[in-house]
């Protein structure tokens, strides 16, 4: 039975099979020749086999010992890995996969530069993005289906760690020649709500965070279309009188590339505090901690020191 077996004997057997000498095994392990001989006797008794027999060339393994050699070698290697202290994480050579949950609004301003950065500095790290809202992200972390998530979280369970990422605010986004901002760079809330809205919702349920804010203030908006991603948002806004209320980081991304403008939302709304969350079992995992740091850098909007690409910024007529 394993409970009655001294696992240290496997280390001695492993070295004996490599050295084929009691003397050299003792020197390698820092033990006396007598101690190695006694250990070999115990191994023979436990396994009911001579294991190593003396020949003119030295000790020679029996068929049973030859069969055990790769198994014992793997056990010794795995045991060493279990008790070894992890070395410094090397992003350039690391091989790992991570699943990250986030609302779609993070894809362009945060994950696009992050993935470009990882492709340069950590080509062996694979990122799998999953679209999540607040409650869904926490459930996936608890189910071990994602490694971390980012977003707006009112509260998190005690076993889920969190760190502040950045603050966001709502702005109204529309085409540069939209009647809403024609001669009026700061339209009233009633004017903004007077137009049909384009909504992007991770859950596709025709509601976004801004709708909850409106309800708390006794307002509602007319939603003309709901999308689950921002892919065609700029084209829809450019070709219609639709408006959208989005977080400013996402809106800024479109302002840099399309003839769109923003207007402030005249409603008392506290900034959205976005947090990075993960299960506390990953608190000291070096690869996980490194990735969290990279996401935090991407959230600063600094682009990891790279110069921005070509811009097609329309003049901001508001906000």
FENNOR-V738475 format. One record per residue. SS is DSSP state (helix for helix, strand for strand, loop for the rest). PHI is phi in whole degrees, -180 to 180 (none if undefined). PSI is psi in radians with two decimals (* if undefined). Layout:
ss=SS phi=PHI psi=PSI
ss=SS phi=PHI psi=PSI
This chain:
ss=loop phi=none psi=2.53
ss=helix phi=-63 psi=-0.59
ss=helix phi=-65 psi=-0.43
ss=helix phi=-100 psi=0.14
ss=loop phi=-108 psi=2.34
ss=loop phi=-82 psi=1.88
ss=loop phi=-65 psi=-0.34
ss=helix phi=-62 psi=-0.43
ss=helix phi=-63 psi=-0.52
ss=helix phi=-68 psi=-0.60
ss=helix phi=-64 psi=-0.77
ss=helix phi=-65 psi=-0.75
ss=helix phi=-62 psi=-0.71
ss=helix phi=-59 psi=-0.81
ss=helix phi=-71 psi=-0.68
ss=helix phi=-59 psi=-0.71
ss=helix phi=-69 psi=-0.46
ss=helix phi=-82 psi=-0.71
ss=helix phi=-89 psi=-0.47
ss=loop phi=55 psi=0.60
ss=loop phi=-157 psi=2.27
ss=helix phi=-66 psi=-0.70
ss=helix phi=-64 psi=-0.87
ss=helix phi=-66 psi=-0.61
ss=helix phi=-63 psi=-0.77
ss=helix phi=-62 psi=-0.72
ss=helix phi=-65 psi=-0.71
ss=helix phi=-68 psi=-0.62
ss=helix phi=-96 psi=-0.06
ss=loop phi=71 psi=0.60
ss=loop phi=-125 psi=2.83
ss=loop phi=-76 psi=2.76
ss=helix phi=-60 psi=-0.62
ss=helix phi=-65 psi=-0.71
ss=helix phi=-65 psi=-0.69
ss=helix phi=-68 psi=-0.70
ss=helix phi=-63 psi=-0.74
ss=helix phi=-63 psi=-0.70
ss=helix phi=-65 psi=-0.71
ss=helix phi=-63 psi=-0.67
ss=helix phi=-63 psi=-0.73
ss=helix phi=-65 psi=-0.68
ss=helix phi=-64 psi=-0.75
ss=helix phi=-61 psi=-0.71
ss=helix phi=-67 psi=-0.78
ss=helix phi=-65 psi=-0.76
ss=helix phi=-97 psi=-0.06
ss=loop phi=54 psi=0.88
ss=loop phi=-159 psi=2.53
ss=loop phi=-64 psi=-0.47
ss=loop phi=66 psi=-1.03
ss=strand phi=-132 psi=2.22
ss=strand phi=-117 psi=2.59
ss=strand phi=-78 psi=2.34
ss=strand phi=-135 psi=2.96
ss=loop phi=-59 psi=-0.45
ss=loop phi=-89 psi=-0.03
ss=strand phi=119 psi=-2.81
ss=strand phi=-76 psi=2.37
ss=strand phi=-122 psi=2.32
ss=strand phi=-72 psi=2.52
ss=loop phi=-76 psi=2.90
ss=helix phi=-54 psi=-0.66
ss=helix phi=-64 psi=-0.76
ss=helix phi=-65 psi=-0.70
ss=helix phi=-63 psi=-0.60
ss=helix phi=-69 psi=-0.65
ss=helix phi=-78 psi=-0.41
ss=helix phi=-51 psi=-0.92
ss=helix phi=-67 psi=-0.58
ss=helix phi=-67 psi=-0.79
ss=helix phi=-65 psi=-0.71
ss=helix phi=-60 psi=-0.71
ss=helix phi=-69 psi=-0.68
ss=helix phi=-62 psi=-0.79
ss=helix phi=-64 psi=-0.71
ss=helix phi=-65 psi=-0.78
ss=helix phi=-66 psi=-0.69
ss=helix phi=-64 psi=-0.71
ss=helix phi=-63 psi=-0.68
ss=helix phi=-66 psi=-0.58
ss=helix phi=-67 psi=-0.65
ss=helix phi=-100 psi=-0.13
ss=loop phi=-74 psi=2.55
ss=loop phi=-74 psi=2.37
ss=loop phi=-65 psi=2.41
ss=loop phi=-77 psi=3.07
ss=loop phi=-63 psi=2.36
ss=loop phi=-69 psi=2.27
ss=loop phi=-114 psi=1.78
ss=loop phi=-62 psi=-0.58
ss=loop phi=-66 psi=-0.49
ss=loop phi=-115 psi=-0.08
ss=loop phi=-67 psi=2.54
ss=loop phi=-121 psi=1.98
ss=strand phi=-160 psi=2.76
ss=strand phi=-124 psi=2.45
ss=strand phi=-132 psi=2.42
ss=strand phi=-106 psi=2.23
ss=strand phi=-124 psi=2.33
ss=strand phi=-104 psi=2.42
ss=strand phi=-166 psi=2.62
ss=loop phi=-64 psi=2.75
ss=loop phi=-63 psi=-0.39
ss=helix phi=-64 psi=-0.26
ss=helix phi=-89 psi=-0.26
ss=helix phi=-60 psi=-0.87
ss=helix phi=-78 psi=-0.87
ss=helix phi=-77 psi=-0.40
ss=helix phi=-114 psi=-0.95
ss=helix phi=-79 psi=-0.48
ss=helix phi=-61 psi=-0.93
ss=helix phi=-65 psi=-0.56
ss=helix phi=-64 psi=-0.82
ss=helix phi=-66 psi=-0.63
ss=helix phi=-63 psi=-0.72
ss=helix phi=-65 psi=-0.81
ss=helix phi=-64 psi=-0.60
ss=helix phi=-62 psi=-0.47
ss=helix phi=-87 psi=-0.76
ss=helix phi=-102 psi=-0.32
ss=loop phi=-144 psi=1.18
ss=loop phi=-64 psi=-0.31
ss=loop phi=-88 psi=-0.02
ss=strand phi=-96 psi=2.19
ss=strand phi=-107 psi=2.29
ss=strand phi=-111 psi=2.23
ss=strand phi=-113 psi=1.99
ss=strand phi=-92 psi=2.38
ss=strand phi=-126 psi=2.32
ss=strand phi=-77 psi=2.15
ss=loop phi=-139 psi=2.69
ss=loop phi=-103 psi=-2.99
ss=helix phi=-62 psi=-0.98
ss=helix phi=-66 psi=-0.70
ss=helix phi=-64 psi=-0.69
ss=helix phi=-61 psi=-0.76
ss=helix phi=-65 psi=-0.70
ss=helix phi=-63 psi=-0.70
ss=helix phi=-69 psi=-0.63
ss=helix phi=-65 psi=-0.76
ss=helix phi=-66 psi=-0.54
ss=loop phi=-87 psi=0.04
ss=loop phi=62 psi=0.51
ss=loop phi=-92 psi=-0.36
ss=loop phi=-132 psi=2.74
ss=loop phi=-90 psi=-0.56
ss=strand phi=-161 psi=2.95
ss=strand phi=-148 psi=2.81
ss=strand phi=-135 psi=2.52
ss=strand phi=162 psi=-2.85
ss=strand phi=-100 psi=1.96
ss=loop phi=-122 psi=2.09
ss=loop phi=-66 psi=-0.74
ss=loop phi=-154 psi=2.70
ss=loop phi=-134 psi=2.62
ss=loop phi=-64 psi=2.79
ss=loop phi=-59 psi=-0.54
ss=loop phi=-84 psi=0.03
ss=strand phi=-109 psi=2.07
ss=strand phi=-83 psi=2.77
ss=strand phi=-148 psi=2.64
ss=strand phi=-142 psi=2.52
ss=strand phi=-67 psi=2.38
ss=strand phi=-105 psi=-1.07
ss=strand phi=-170 psi=2.88
ss=strand phi=-100 psi=2.53
ss=strand phi=-127 psi=2.80
ss=loop phi=-139 psi=2.77
ss=strand phi=-84 psi=2.44
ss=strand phi=-137 psi=2.75
ss=strand phi=-96 psi=2.28
ss=strand phi=-116 psi=2.34
ss=strand phi=-158 psi=3.06
ss=strand phi=-71 psi=2.71
ss=loop phi=-62 psi=-0.53
ss=loop phi=-103 psi=0.48
ss=loop phi=-70 psi=2.45
ss=helix phi=-58 psi=-0.45
ss=helix phi=-60 psi=-0.65
ss=helix phi=-110 psi=0.13
ss=loop phi=-70 psi=1.83
ss=loop phi=75 psi=0.12
ss=loop phi=-144 psi=1.51
ss=loop phi=-69 psi=-0.27
ss=loop phi=-128 psi=1.30
ss=loop phi=-65 psi=2.69
ss=loop phi=-74 psi=2.83
ss=helix phi=-60 psi=-0.68
ss=helix phi=-61 psi=-0.64
ss=helix phi=-66 psi=-0.75
ss=helix phi=-63 psi=-0.74
ss=helix phi=-75 psi=-0.18
ss=loop phi=-76 psi=-0.22
ss=loop phi=-106 psi=2.71
ss=loop phi=-72 psi=2.52
ss=strand phi=-110 psi=2.58
ss=strand phi=-102 psi=2.20
ss=strand phi=-119 psi=2.42
ss=strand phi=-113 psi=2.10
ss=loop phi=-129 psi=2.25
ss=loop phi=-62 psi=-0.51
ss=loop phi=-96 psi=-0.15
ss=loop phi=69 psi=0.44
ss=loop phi=-102 psi=0.39
ss=loop phi=63 psi=0.41
ss=loop phi=-140 psi=2.54
ss=loop phi=-133 psi=3.13
ss=helix phi=-59 psi=-0.61
ss=helix phi=-64 psi=-0.53
ss=helix phi=-67 psi=-0.63
ss=helix phi=-65 psi=-0.67
ss=helix phi=-65 psi=-0.79
ss=helix phi=-60 psi=-0.74
ss=helix phi=-62 psi=-0.67
ss=helix phi=-63 psi=-0.44
ss=loop phi=-100 psi=0.15
ss=loop phi=78 psi=0.47
ss=loop phi=-122 psi=2.79
ss=loop phi=-140 psi=2.79
ss=loop phi=-125 psi=2.76
ss=loop phi=-89 psi=2.00
ss=strand phi=-98 psi=2.04
ss=strand phi=-89 psi=-0.55
ss=strand phi=-153 psi=2.51
ss=strand phi=-123 psi=2.27
ss=strand phi=-119 psi=2.79
ss=loop phi=-102 psi=-0.01
ss=loop phi=-149 psi=2.90
ss=loop phi=-91 psi=0.14
ss=loop phi=-54 psi=-0.82
ss=loop phi=-107 psi=0.20
ss=helix phi=-56 psi=-0.89
ss=helix phi=-61 psi=-0.70
ss=helix phi=-65 psi=-0.72
ss=helix phi=-65 psi=-0.70
ss=helix phi=-69 psi=-0.64
ss=helix phi=-71 psi=-0.46
ss=loop phi=-102 psi=0.17
ss=loop phi=-153 psi=3.13
ss=loop phi=-93 psi=0.22
ss=loop phi=-64 psi=2.61
ss=strand phi=-126 psi=2.82
ss=strand phi=-137 psi=2.47
ss=strand phi=-108 psi=1.96
ss=strand phi=-130 psi=2.99
ss=strand phi=-72 psi=2.64
ss=helix phi=-69 psi=-0.48
ss=helix phi=-66 psi=-0.70
ss=helix phi=-70 psi=-0.75
ss=helix phi=-61 psi=-0.72
ss=helix phi=-60 psi=-0.64
ss=helix phi=-61 psi=-0.74
ss=helix phi=-74 psi=-0.58
ss=helix phi=-62 psi=-0.57
ss=loop phi=-72 psi=-0.26
ss=loop phi=-128 psi=-0.23
ss=loop phi=-137 psi=2.71
ss=loop phi=-75 psi=1.18
ss=strand phi=-118 psi=2.82
ss=strand phi=-135 psi=2.84
ss=strand phi=-118 psi=2.72
ss=strand phi=-133 psi=2.52
ss=strand phi=-67 psi=2.63
ss=loop phi=-94 psi=1.93
ss=loop phi=-78 psi=1.22
ss=loop phi=-146 psi=2.40
ss=loop phi=-70 psi=1.69
ss=loop phi=-131 psi=2.17
ss=loop phi=-68 psi=2.59
ss=loop phi=-57 psi=2.58
ss=strand phi=-82 psi=2.09
ss=strand phi=-91 psi=1.91
ss=strand phi=-90 psi=2.40
ss=strand phi=-127 psi=2.66
ss=strand phi=-96 psi=2.30
ss=strand phi=-128 psi=2.64
ss=strand phi=-159 psi=2.84
ss=strand phi=-73 psi=2.46
ss=helix phi=-65 psi=-0.25
ss=helix phi=-68 psi=-0.31
ss=helix phi=-95 psi=0.14
ss=loop phi=-54 psi=-0.72
ss=loop phi=-109 psi=0.18
ss=loop phi=-73 psi=2.13
ss=helix phi=-65 psi=-0.76
ss=helix phi=-64 psi=-0.74
ss=helix phi=-64 psi=-0.79
ss=helix phi=-63 psi=-0.68
ss=helix phi=-63 psi=-0.77
ss=helix phi=-64 psi=-0.69
ss=helix phi=-60 psi=-0.69
ss=helix phi=-64 psi=-0.70
ss=helix phi=-66 psi=-0.68
ss=helix phi=-66 psi=-0.70
ss=helix phi=-60 psi=-0.69
ss=helix phi=-65 psi=-0.73
ss=helix phi=-63 psi=-0.57
ss=helix phi=-70 psi=-0.36
ss=loop phi=-71 psi=-0.30
ss=loop phi=78 psi=0.19
ss=loop phi=-84 psi=-0.17
ss=helix phi=67 psi=0.42
ss=helix phi=58 psi=0.57
ss=helix phi=83 psi=0.00
ss=loop phi=-85 psi=2.52
ss=loop phi=-68 psi=2.53
ss=loop phi=-66 psi=2.71
ss=loop phi=-77 psi=-3.10
ss=loop phi=-58 psi=2.46
ss=loop phi=-116 psi=2.61
ss=loop phi=-128 psi=1.14
ss=loop phi=-82 psi=2.19
ss=loop phi=-81 psi=2.64
ss=loop phi=-59 psi=2.34
ss=loop phi=-79 psi=1.90
ss=loop phi=-88 psi=-0.06
ss=loop phi=-156 psi=2.74
ss=loop phi=67 psi=*
